[in-house]
């Protein structure tokens, strides 16, 4: 190894000083604060100037044949000896700067300085040459090359100590150790590593130690020379070499000695111009390219541009060509092209120029034959773009880089580009930089939206970055990126699934994303429909222990979409589906808390879960907002005034559904009709709650004239199935639907066939079923045959006195209507049934329920008209009869005489003396006592009065005093009637005995 020039300065021993992963922070110390400005100015003097030939004396250009590899394989004493002399000549003083290009660019073609050559024939020549020389290695037996271990390399950096500043003694030892190498003592790997580590440690003290600064700048040529020699001595492509790893670390540490840093990196590339080597360099350069400090970013960008230039001229085309981070590099260079520092942007634009050279060669060599035409089209598109935008002026149009490179990048590289751009949003220090990132993002996704693979990861990063994007325009650009992805059918479900996996209620950033989605009109319906389908699928599950979290998340998302109103056209178009699905979600959410929801693990932290959050609230607010956004203001008002929202979210949910359906039918019949047609197929889907809510809305809409157009299989046949085979809830809905259909006269005949089922429903225990059945039968009573009518009258008679007041009352109403419906030819057959109803109707006219009492008198009048009787006026007395004994006697006299020989009204009246209601018992006992006075004595004599007296004697023990008094009076009257026949016989005997014989 040649002897380097001996340096000046203190003699110091070697000590290894540690460092963490790159970039390494530069320590600043108070005692050096005064020197910092001068030091930085000195560093600025080290900034590269590619064309500053006035600073360097003209020298003959060194042009070895780099393509043949001759320079790389010559011994260190050859060209590198000359290189050393050139370095020494160019650095005669401490601050002299040497020309970077003379050192690192031994060969360059004329085309490199101009625009990119996009002729396919030229690229084919490259591929032909590479296949005839370098590519022949594919046919040979290639020995295993030790794999470069990035993990071990990084660990070695992290194990370095970044403690307090080095002492003066330590610095002197390091200087002494390095000077020993200058004298030629560098043999073996351990010695090399010791030198490199000492040099790296010494570079840490540049900012606060004047001795170190002086020493480094006086010996910079020696250091560059030795580092170049070390690179050349290592085996080609042997990236796992510890020496090469340490060289790269040392190079990175010399960032205040910028020119040397740049030179050494280029030398590194020339030693092994493979993409794997460049990938390693890029990993170490990346932190500096993204530095928040302008001067660091400026130097790193300039260095990267030179390295890319060097690589573009000497790129090795041996297969396999491996560069895993092309998309990442393109994105980073594009971001730098939009840097607010003009020098950074210009350097990045030039570096991008060379990067395009590299990309074109790489893509042409590695493309498949099947994609040859695709590559030609990409080249044509690229040429068209470059005709409009000069590649050397990319810094003015950074977003155009995305357009140029997009045609060549693979789907994986496109994802790298997007992810790098998104990641940069948290690092970029200037608002202008954020704007550049937003423009790059939207441009790339717009032009290549169908070629991405890692869309969920991209959406995840976007959601995470929204909170740190301060500019409204950039926020909208990022959100528009989501809009572009979500509008593509290929990605819609993927994007939706990721967006829905966030805690509810959504934070303000995610809520803004949902509200400001910008989607072209044809895609709005598709997106809203896919969102709706996710909710509908949850309702199709027949049995589930817990509600799916996606159901709650979708409901929250729908609310935010309605609030933003960006998908308004789709909202109107899908209004029927949206309304019904939300009503069904309300039904499912009643009574649930978040503990009843199957929440994905890790979605909520324990402290973030609020007990105030309930699934029902999301469904309710989405439903209300839907009505308001679709201008259903009157329907909203009807719901509010009639307590409809309370009904919807409680046990009377179906009543709320009825109210909303009627409101729509009344105020917006067109929307109601659309919902009716939607519900026809929907009634057979989903679980119980799904079917109940849909059926409730459906039966209310049967009032509409449009219902007449429905085939019977979708109307009466379906209602019959519910009525005969459904549970009580569906039977109620069936009866409600039948009642609504009867509004249409032509539907009566079809419903008449359901009379047997309807008559059976009169005996149901559920009051609602009985009442609805009575309402339907009131509409059909005129169309019944006498057999059906008589059967119905017998059933209704059994409901007289039912403990359910409304059932009691309306059964009498239907009974009266039935009597009116009896035809003249059947009157004789119905007479007995009418006579049997007289006493109950008369007694129930004294009911404590005024409505029942009034209905009893009206039906009693109908019966009298049927029998052609004229009732005494006392029957219509509204006062209690027990306080008017004279009126009672008149009534009993009338009915006793009219019913004599036709019906035993005394026995019938006595049965009601045990009625649960006091007014009925009291009236019955009063009537028994007075009716006995007008009964047929012969009948009483035959049967006796003992059975009457026993009942009355029991009533003497009743707790009600008035009843005991009336019972005692009635008992006296009955006993008196029993004694009167014997006294009459005795009187006749005496009379006959007195007569002459």
C-alpha positions, 0 to 999 in steps of 0.5 A: 500500500503506498505511503500517504502524505504525513499530516500535521497536528497533535498525536492522539491515541485511538478510541472508538466512539459510538453512534446511533442509527443515521442521521446522527445529531450534531452536538452543540456546546455553549463554549463553541456557540461563538464559533458555530457561525464561522464553522458553518460558513467554512462548511458552506465553502465546502459546498460542491460547485460542479462548474467552479473551474475557476477554483481549480487549476486546469489539469488533463482529464483522467479517462481510463476505460471504465467500461472494461473495468480496467481501472477497477482492477489495477493495483493501488499503486497505479491510477490511485497513486496518480489520483492521490497526487492529483488530490494533493496538488488540488489541496495545497492549502487548508481550504482548497476545493478540488473538482469533483467531476475529475475524480469520479467521472472517468467516462461520460457520453455526450448524451448524458448532458442532454435530454433522455434518449427514448429511442427504443432501438437504442435500448434494444442495443443496450439489451443486446450488448448486455445479453452478449457479455454480462448476461452470460453469467446466467449460464454459468455456475455462480458461487454463493455470495454472502448476503448483506446483513442490514440488520447486523449493520444497523445494530453495529451503528446503534451500539455506538455510544452517543454520550458526553463529548470526547475529552481532549486526551481521547481526541489526541489518541484518535489523531495519533492512531490515524497518523500511524496509518498515514505513515503506512501502518495499515495491515489486516482487516482488524487494523482497517476497522480500527482506523475507520472507527477512529476516523468515524469517532473523530468526525463526531468532534468536528463541531466543537473541537478546533484541533480536530477541525484543523487536523481533518481539513489538513489531511482530507486528501489523505483520508479520501485517498486511503478510503478509496484504496480500502474500497478497491482492495475489497472483493467485487460485489462483496457487500457483507464485507465489514470493511465496506460497511465501516467505510460507508459509515465513515463516509456518512460521518464526514457530512461537514466535509461535504466534498470528500463525502461526495467523492467517496460515495462516487468512488464507492459506486465506481468500485461496484456500479450495481444497484445493490450497492446503490441501494445501500448508499441510498439507505444511508443517504435517505435521512439527510435527504429528508433533513429539516435543515436546509444546508443538510438537505442541500448537500445531500441532494447535490451528492445524490445527484452526482451519485446518480449521474455516476451510476447512470454512466457506469451502471452494470447490467448484469442480471439479476438487477435488484433495486427494491426501492425505486418507487421510494427513491423517485418519490423522494426526488420528486418531493425534493424537486418541490423544495422551497430552497431553490438550490435543492430543487434544482439539484433534485431535478438534475438527479431525477434526470439521471434517475430516469436514465437508470430507470429506462435501462432497468425496465428495458432489461427486465421487461417480459417479451409479452409486454414489449408493446406495453413498454413501447407505449410507455416510452411514447407517453413518456416522450410526449410528456418530456416534449411539454416539460423539460426534465431539467426544469422538473423543480418547477413542475414536481407533479410531472415527475409522477406522470413521467415515471408512472408509466414505468413503475410496477405496482409495488413501486407505485405503492412505494411512491405513494407511501413515501409521499404520505410518510413525508407529510409528517417530516416536511417542515414547510407548508409548501412542501406539504402542498407538493406532496399533495400534488404528487399524491393526487397526480400519481393516483389519478394516472395509475389508480388501477395498478395499486396492490397495497391499497389498505396500507395506503388508506391506513397511512392517509387516515393516520396523516390527516391529523398533521396536515394543516393546509385545507387544500392539501387535506382535500388533495389527500382526501381526494386520493381516497375518493379516487380509490373508493370510486374504482369498483376494484378497490371500493370494498377494500377502502370501505372495509378499512375506513370502517375499522375505526372507533365510533363515533369517528374523530373529526378527521375521519368524519371530514373524510366521509363528509368531503368525499369527491366522487364522480356522479356515476360512482356515487351510487355504487359507493353508497350501495356498497356501504349499504350492502355491508349493513344489509348483510348484518341483518341477514344473519339469522342468529347472532350473539352480538351485533357485528361492529361493522353495522354500527360503523356503517351507520355512523359512516352513513350519517357523516355522508348525509351530513356532508351531502356530497353524494346527494344524487345517490342518496335520492336514488337509493332513498328507499333502500337507505330508509328501510335499512336504517329502520331495520338497524334501529330495530336491531339496536333497541336496548343494546349497549356497546358491550353487546357489540362484537368489537374487534380486539384492540380497536378501543383502549379501555379508557377510550370506551365511553359508556354514553355511546349506544348503537341506537343513537347512530341509527337514529341520527342517520335516519333523521339526517336522511329525511332532512337531506332528501327534503322530507321535512313534513314527514320529519315534522309529523314524526316529531309532533306525534312522538314518532321518534320515541316510538321508533326507539322503544318497545312500540317500534312498529307503531313508529314505523306505521306512523312514518309510513303513513306520513310518507304516503300522505306527504310524498306518495311517489317516494312511498310507491318506490318503497312499496315496490322495493319491499315486495322482494325484501319481505322474504329476506333477513332475520325476524326483526328485518322481516317485521320492520319491512312488513310493518312498512309494507302493510301501511303502504297497502292503502295506496292505490298502487297496491291494487296493481300488485299480484295477489301472490304478493298481497293477499296470499302473503297476508294469508300466510302470515295470518294462518301460520305466523306468530302474533306479530305477523298475524297483527301485520296481516290483519292490518294489511287486509284492513288497508286492502279493503279500502279498495272495493275490488279487493273485497272478493279476494279477502272474503276467502279468508273468512274462516281464518278471520273467524278463528282470530276472534277467539285469540287472547291477543286483544289487538288481533281480535280488534283488527279482526272485528274491524275487517269483519265489519267491512265484510259483513254485508258479503257473508252468507247466512251460515258464516254470519250465524257462526260469527254471531255465536262467537260474538255473543260469547264476547259479551262481557269480555274483560277487555273493554274494547273487545266487549264494545266492538263485539256488540257493534259487530253483532248489531251489524250482523243483525242488520245484514240478515236477509229477510229469508233468514230472519226466522233462523236468526230470531233465537240468537237475537232473543238470547242477546236481549238480556245481556244487552239490557244488563250491559246498558248499566255498565260502568263504562259509558261507551259499553253502556251506550253501545248496548242500548244501540244494539238493543234497539237494533234487536228490537227493530229486527223483532219489530218491537218498540222498546219502552222509553225507560230502556234509554234511561242513562241513570242507574236503574236501581234508583228508579224502581218504577222504570225497572218495573215497566221494563221488566213488564215489557220483556216478561210479556214479550219473551213469554214462551220464547225464552227463559229470561229469568234464568238468563238474568240469574246467570249475570248475578254472579258477574264480576262487575257490581253494576251488572250484578246489581241490575241482574238481581233487581231484574230477577225480583221484578221479572218473577212478578211477570213470569208464567206461574205454572212454570215456576210451580213446575220448577219451583223457586228454590234454585232462585232463592239459593242464588239470592241467599248467597248474595245476602253475604255480598260485601256491597250493602246496596246489593245485599238490600236489593237481593233481600227484596228480590228474595221476598218477591220470589217467595211471595210469588211461590205462596200466591198459588196456594192462597188462590186455591184455598179461596176457590175451595171456600168459594165453591163450598159456599155455592148451592148444590 
